[in-house]
Amino acid sequence: MLVFVCLCLGVLFFYSFILLFFYSLFFILYSLFFYSAGVVFFISFVFNFFGLG
């Protein structure tokens, strides 16, 4: 019984670790995408503002 509980806890921790890893990876990619989109938008806004675009 104790071995079963330890096994279940180990699997639970393993799955939560994988979930956390993928969640952080997704968050990093998401923020990078929005950062690059913001930079592109800002550059195009500046070019349009100064009449260069």
C-alpha positions as YAML, in Angstrom:
chain: A
units: angstrom
residues:
- id: 1
  name: MET
  ca: [0.00, 0.00, 0.00]
- id: 2
  name: LEU
  ca: [2.79, 2.40, 0.93]
- id: 3
  name: VAL
  ca: [4.66, 1.57, -2.28]
- id: 4
  name: PHE
  ca: [1.48, 2.27, -4.26]
- id: 5
  name: VAL
  ca: [1.04, 5.66, -2.57]
- id: 6
  name: CYS
  ca: [4.69, 6.55, -3.20]
- id: 7
  name: LEU
  ca: [4.33, 5.49, -6.83]
- id: 8
  name: CYS
  ca: [1.20, 7.61, -7.25]
- id: 9
  name: LEU
  ca: [2.90, 10.62, -5.66]
- id: 10
  name: GLY
  ca: [5.94, 10.15, -7.88]
- id: 11
  name: VAL
  ca: [3.81, 9.99, -11.04]
- id: 12
  name: LEU
  ca: [1.84, 13.04, -9.87]
- id: 13
  name: PHE
  ca: [5.01, 15.05, -9.25]
- id: 14
  name: PHE
  ca: [6.45, 13.89, -12.58]
- id: 15
  name: TYR
  ca: [3.35, 14.95, -14.51]
- id: 16
  name: SER
  ca: [3.11, 18.27, -12.68]
- id: 17
  name: PHE
  ca: [6.79, 18.92, -13.46]
- id: 18
  name: ILE
  ca: [6.23, 18.20, -17.17]
- id: 19
  name: LEU
  ca: [3.12, 20.39, -17.17]
- id: 20
  name: LEU
  ca: [5.01, 23.22, -15.47]
- id: 21
  name: PHE
  ca: [7.88, 22.88, -17.96]
- id: 22
  name: PHE
  ca: [5.56, 23.05, -20.97]
- id: 23
  name: TYR
  ca: [3.61, 25.91, -19.42]
- id: 24
  name: SER
  ca: [6.77, 27.97, -18.86]
- id: 25
  name: LEU
  ca: [7.99, 27.15, -22.37]
- id: 26
  name: PHE
  ca: [4.65, 28.26, -23.83]
- id: 27
  name: PHE
  ca: [4.72, 31.43, -21.73]
- id: 28
  name: ILE
  ca: [8.25, 32.29, -22.91]
- id: 29
  name: LEU
  ca: [7.33, 31.74, -26.57]
- id: 30
  name: TYR
  ca: [4.11, 33.74, -26.13]
- id: 31
  name: SER
  ca: [5.90, 36.70, -24.54]
- id: 32
  name: LEU
  ca: [8.66, 36.59, -27.17]
- id: 33
  name: PHE
  ca: [6.05, 36.63, -29.94]
- id: 34
  name: PHE
  ca: [4.24, 39.59, -28.40]
- id: 35
  name: TYR
  ca: [7.53, 41.40, -27.77]
- id: 36
  name: SER
  ca: [8.64, 41.02, -31.39]
- id: 37
  name: ALA
  ca: [5.18, 42.02, -32.66]
- id: 38
  name: GLY
  ca: [5.30, 45.09, -30.41]
- id: 39
  name: VAL
  ca: [8.76, 46.02, -31.70]
- id: 40
  name: VAL
  ca: [7.62, 45.67, -35.33]
- id: 41
  name: PHE
  ca: [4.49, 47.72, -34.62]
- id: 42
  name: PHE
  ca: [6.54, 50.40, -32.86]
- id: 43
  name: ILE
  ca: [9.06, 50.63, -35.72]
- id: 44
  name: SER
  ca: [6.31, 50.90, -38.34]
- id: 45
  name: PHE
  ca: [4.54, 53.52, -36.20]
- id: 46
  name: VAL
  ca: [7.73, 55.58, -35.94]
- id: 47
  name: PHE
  ca: [8.36, 55.31, -39.69]
- id: 48
  name: ASN
  ca: [4.79, 56.35, -40.45]
- id: 49
  name: PHE
  ca: [4.95, 59.16, -37.90]
- id: 50
  name: PHE
  ca: [8.04, 60.68, -39.52]
- id: 51
  name: GLY
  ca: [6.69, 60.08, -43.03]
- id: 52
  name: LEU
  ca: [9.36, 57.60, -44.05]
- id: 53
  name: GLY
  ca: [7.11, 54.58, -44.60]
...
